[in-house]
Amino acid sequence: MALLEVKDLKVHFKIQNGWVKAVDGVSFTIDKGETLGLVGESGCGKTTAAYAITQLLPTNGYIKGGHIFFKEPANVTALREEYDRRFQNTPKAHQDEIARVKGELAPVQNELHKLTQRRNELEKKKSAALADLTKQMKALSSKTKPQKKSQVPQDLVNRLKDLTTRKEKLEKENPVPAELARQMEQLGVKVTELKHKLSALTYSNDLLGKSMRKDGSLDDWNEEIRKVRWSEISMIFQGAMNAFNPVFKIGDQIVEAIQLHEDVDDAKAEERVRELFKFVGIPEDRIGNFPHEFSGGMKQRAMIALALALSPSFIIADEPTTALDVITQDRVLFEIKKLQTEWNMAMMIITHDVSVVAEVSDKIAVMYAGKIMELGPTNMVFKKPAHPYTSGLLGSFPSIKGPRKRLASIPGFPPDLVNPPKGCPFHPRCQYAKDICGKKAPPAVEIEPGHIAYCHYSRDLWEELRRDR
């Protein structure tokens, strides 16, 4: 089951010159405990995709299409995909199916509600009978206390024994008839099945559907999203110095995040902060320090502690090693790998440094000009890239293994996303480009199971571009 599914996401920004197509049809999935590395040049849309997931877009950012499904059950996903195929070109039939399922669900829920009330009445009746027997037993017991055992009348003893036997028998009895329990079980299964169908038809697990306004802007203060943000999905922001409020102590800022989502007192929240500091390798006595009193590496680790404060299911790490020296980078990457092994946490790591992705990610998505160019398991993409852009990106970084090679840069510059090129966005810079590349957007080509490239000639170039020879 995918923990997060981003499907055909489009995020555009309104500026004076027009619309910037920052993210333009991006799709990927992340499973529980899996780490996705999102790489690409600066300005390709990586961070915008992250802000769309957390719904922290600036005011001029608009969702122009797509969905973000979070914690959707596997059977609901299968139903949704089936309905999408069935009703792809028939929106009216889709609405009719929603009405039909709702119409079927209502009477079943009503019948289950009636049976539930009947079960509750029977259980309440049993509880009342047990209470009455207990009351009678206490009354009889009080009459025997002042007397010696030999002086207690036999009829009193017999009555007490009879009440005890009746109570024990009643306690063992199930007040709900087998037929009623069977009917409730059947109706419960039917209600669950219909609710799953309705969930699939209405996209109830789509985060964007909960807060998106008609014009595509997002309601940052939507209550449902605020419950998810940070408690379920948190983010390690790029530039920890800017992420923390400089006039408040770091410990207090983490305590505040905890108390906004959970009803805990200051002492318990502070104790959790101390545990988090210990986990990320910050001395506990630094809990009362201000951000400017931390080094760059400590601020980044404090940011990791803040992201972990509510034990979320999914963490986005945006450029976690940028502007850090190599020793501090290694320490931060160690903390990230520690998260993966000890917390089994799903992560998305955003970076332009492919060496970071190689070290910590299970799979990689290569972005360029707001689109995914290549997606697949990290080893596959690194050893056998199938897209010219991926090959160029990997070739621009040095390797400590194999023979020494001159680093190759990619000629040209990223396109203007207000007026992106037609067809493949990389074709103006691609040495393998042909006429079709500037006319038609490339389809998704599955090179190997799970390894997808968006290039017209990916199958032809795959052997030429591979790096494992």
Secondary structure, DSSP 8 states (H G I E B T S, - for coil): -EEEEEEEEEEEEEETTEEEEEEEEEEEEEETT-EEEEE-STTSSHHHHHHHHHT---TTEEEEEEEEEES--HHHHHHHHHHHHHTTT-HHHHHHHHHHHHHHHHHHHHHHHHHHHHHHHHHHHHHHHHHHHHHHHHHHHHHHTTS-GGGS-HHHHHHHHHHHHHHHHHHHS-SS-HHHHHHHHHHHHHHHHHHHHHHHHHTTTBHHHHHB-TTS-B-TT-HHHHHHBTTTEEEE-SSHHHHS-TTS-HHHHHHHHHHHHS---HHHHHHHHHHHHHHHT--GGGTT--GGGS-HHHHHHHHHHHHHTT--SEEEEESTTTT--HHHHHHHHHHHHHHHHHH--EEEEEES-HHHHHHH-SEEEEEETTEEEEEEEHHHHHHS--SHHHHHHHHTS--SSSS--------S----TTS--SSSTTGGG-TT--GGGGTS----EEEETTEEE--TTHHHHHHHH----
